[in-house]
Amino acid sequence: MTSATPERRRGRQLPTAEELRIWRDFVETTEALTSRVAARLQLDSSLSSGDYAVLLALTEAPDQRMRSSALAAHIGWERSRLSHHLGRMERRGLIRREECATVPRGAEVHLTPSGAEAFAQATFPHLRTIRELFVDALTPDQLRAAGDLAGALREHLGPRHEE
């Protein structure tokens, strides 16, 4: 009988050197890709990636409005972070916030015509950047594998929630 380390007995084996190398490659590449896409979005449209995430969610929402708590959950942000970001977007005329008629102390976030226009003008250049920096870098098989990888990680992590 071989003696297992405490980590192995509990099913918590530490990553191997190769697994850590792959993890670092994954994290560093993801961060570089995200940074490049965000920089291009800002350059092309003056929208941050956070602005774009909010505008996308509102564009897809019924009547282009969402409760702020639902919006925070949808984009995976803490409510306090979203509140500060929405304040900046509201000052720029991209969204407006109103009290929710059905929920005390609730707020709804509405897409403004200026926000819809900013989103529409940003979308084509943003999608072109995604094509150039992500899609075109991969073969069709690699792209499918990337989708499988993302799906497996999303399933393992479970639904988004505030921590």
Phi, psi and omega in degrees: 000131179269149179270127179268148176291159177304324180297320180289321181297324181273003181075021183239052179299137178288154179297148175284170178301318179294318178296321177293323177298315179297317179301311180297317177301315180298310182296312183295321179291318178298317179295318179296316180296313180300318180296316180295316179297316180296319180296318179294320178300314180298316180295316184284331190225352186066016175257141173278168177295328175294317176304313184297319180298317179295312182296321177299312180299317180291323178299322182275348184282150174304133181058018178053044178212150178212150169297143183298324179294321178291323178296316178301314180295320183297318182264000174077032180250155170289150183298324181293320177299314180298317182301315178296318181293318179297326176300316178294319180293323179294319178297333178271358176081014182278330179219168169223149179248139178224152175296143179278126183292333186261347183231119177300139180062010177270154179230145173250143178253128182245138173283130177269164174303322177295321177294319178296320179293316179299317179296314181299318181289332181277335191297311183299310178299324180294315178294325176296320177295317178299318177300311185293314188270338184243296187299311184291342180281347187242150171284165177303322178294320178293323179296316176298318179296321178297320177296319178297316179299312180299318179296317180296317179294317179300316180295318180296321182284336180083184183295153177294141174204158178285135180262000000 
